[in-house]
Amino acid sequence: MIRTLVTPDKQNILIELPHNYVGKQVEVIAFVIDEANEKHTVKDNILTHFASEKVLAKDWLSTEEDLAWQNL
């Protein structure tokens, strides 16, 4: 796998690949890093919430926890 960052000064980008890539199917993805980070932040926060829910439920759904909160 090859990963590189470029800051293009025009619309065309030339990619030079290793010889062993020639004749193989290669996937090239282009995106603006700032835009990708903004979109993932909202999504990642939601995923973190759901991933944490089961772990936290083990502590929250216990007899000790019920006793601690019964007078509130």
C-alpha positions as a LaTeX table, in Angstrom:
\begin{tabular}{lrrr}
\hline
Residue & $x$ (\AA) & $y$ (\AA) & $z$ (\AA) \\
\hline
Met1 & 0.00 & 0.00 & 0.00 \\
Ile2 & 1.20 & 3.47 & $-0.82$ \\
Arg3 & $-0.17$ & 6.50 & 0.96 \\
Thr4 & 0.87 & 10.05 & 0.22 \\
Leu5 & $-0.46$ & 13.55 & 0.78 \\
Val6 & $-0.34$ & 16.15 & $-1.96$ \\
Thr7 & $-1.32$ & 19.79 & $-2.23$ \\
Pro8 & $-2.14$ & 20.19 & $-5.92$ \\
Asp9 & $-1.56$ & 23.48 & $-7.68$ \\
Lys10 & $-3.75$ & 22.47 & $-10.62$ \\
Gln11 & $-6.52$ & 19.98 & $-11.40$ \\
Asn12 & $-4.26$ & 17.19 & $-12.68$ \\
Ile13 & $-2.13$ & 15.00 & $-10.44$ \\
Leu14 & 0.48 & 12.57 & $-11.77$ \\
Ile15 & 0.90 & 9.37 & $-9.75$ \\
Glu16 & 3.98 & 7.23 & $-10.25$ \\
Leu17 & 3.46 & 3.66 & $-9.08$ \\
Pro18 & 5.97 & 0.91 & $-8.33$ \\
His19 & 6.62 & $-1.50$ & $-11.20$ \\
Asn20 & 4.79 & $-4.37$ & $-9.42$ \\
Tyr21 & 1.54 & $-2.31$ & $-9.53$ \\
Val22 & 1.53 & $-2.22$ & $-13.33$ \\
Gly23 & $-1.28$ & $-4.36$ & $-14.77$ \\
Lys24 & $-3.11$ & $-4.64$ & $-11.43$ \\
Gln25 & $-6.31$ & $-2.93$ & $-10.37$ \\
Val26 & $-5.41$ & 0.05 & $-8.17$ \\
Glu27 & $-7.88$ & 2.15 & $-6.18$ \\
Val28 & $-7.19$ & 5.88 & $-6.02$ \\
Ile29 & $-9.23$ & 7.99 & $-3.62$ \\
Ala30 & $-9.04$ & 11.79 & $-3.46$ \\
Phe31 & $-10.63$ & 13.87 & $-0.73$ \\
Val32 & $-9.92$ & 17.06 & 1.15 \\
Ile33 & $-8.56$ & 16.15 & 4.57 \\
Asp34 & $-10.34$ & 18.99 & 6.41 \\
Glu35 & $-13.73$ & 17.96 & 4.97 \\
Ala36 & $-13.20$ & 14.30 & 5.85 \\
Asn37 & $-12.30$ & 15.15 & 9.46 \\
Glu38 & $-15.40$ & 17.32 & 9.93 \\
Lys39 & $-17.76$ & 14.59 & 8.71 \\
His40 & $-16.17$ & 11.84 & 10.80 \\
Thr41 & $-16.24$ & 13.86 & 14.03 \\
Val42 & $-20.05$ & 13.86 & 14.22 \\
Lys43 & $-20.31$ & 10.23 & 13.14 \\
Asp44 & $-17.56$ & 9.10 & 15.53 \\
Asn45 & $-19.25$ & 10.79 & 18.49 \\
Ile46 & $-22.44$ & 8.87 & 17.79 \\
Leu47 & $-20.56$ & 5.58 & 17.36 \\
Thr48 & $-18.67$ & 6.19 & 20.61 \\
His49 & $-21.98$ & 6.70 & 22.39 \\
Phe50 & $-23.36$ & 3.39 & 21.18 \\
Ala51 & $-20.10$ & 1.52 & 21.80 \\
Ser52 & $-19.93$ & 2.84 & 25.37 \\
Glu53 & $-23.53$ & 2.05 & 26.23 \\
Lys54 & $-23.07$ & $-1.70$ & 26.81 \\
Val55 & $-19.88$ & $-1.23$ & 28.80 \\
Leu56 & $-21.41$ & 1.43 & 31.03 \\
Ala57 & $-24.62$ & $-0.58$ & 31.46 \\
Lys58 & $-22.64$ & $-3.27$ & 33.29 \\
Asp59 & $-21.87$ & $-0.73$ & 36.02 \\
Trp60 & $-25.19$ & 1.08 & 35.90 \\
Leu61 & $-27.44$ & $-1.95$ & 35.93 \\
Ser62 & $-26.27$ & $-3.43$ & 39.20 \\
Thr63 & $-27.74$ & $-3.89$ & 42.64 \\
Glu64 & $-25.05$ & $-1.68$ & 44.16 \\
Glu65 & $-25.86$ & 1.12 & 41.74 \\
Asp66 & $-29.60$ & 0.84 & 42.50 \\
Leu67 & $-28.89$ & 1.07 & 46.20 \\
Ala68 & $-26.67$ & 4.12 & 45.75 \\
Trp69 & $-29.38$ & 6.02 & 43.85 \\
Gln70 & $-32.51$ & 4.89 & 45.73 \\
Asn71 & $-32.74$ & 7.99 & 47.96 \\
Leu72 & $-32.48$ & 10.56 & 45.17 \\
\hline
\end{tabular}
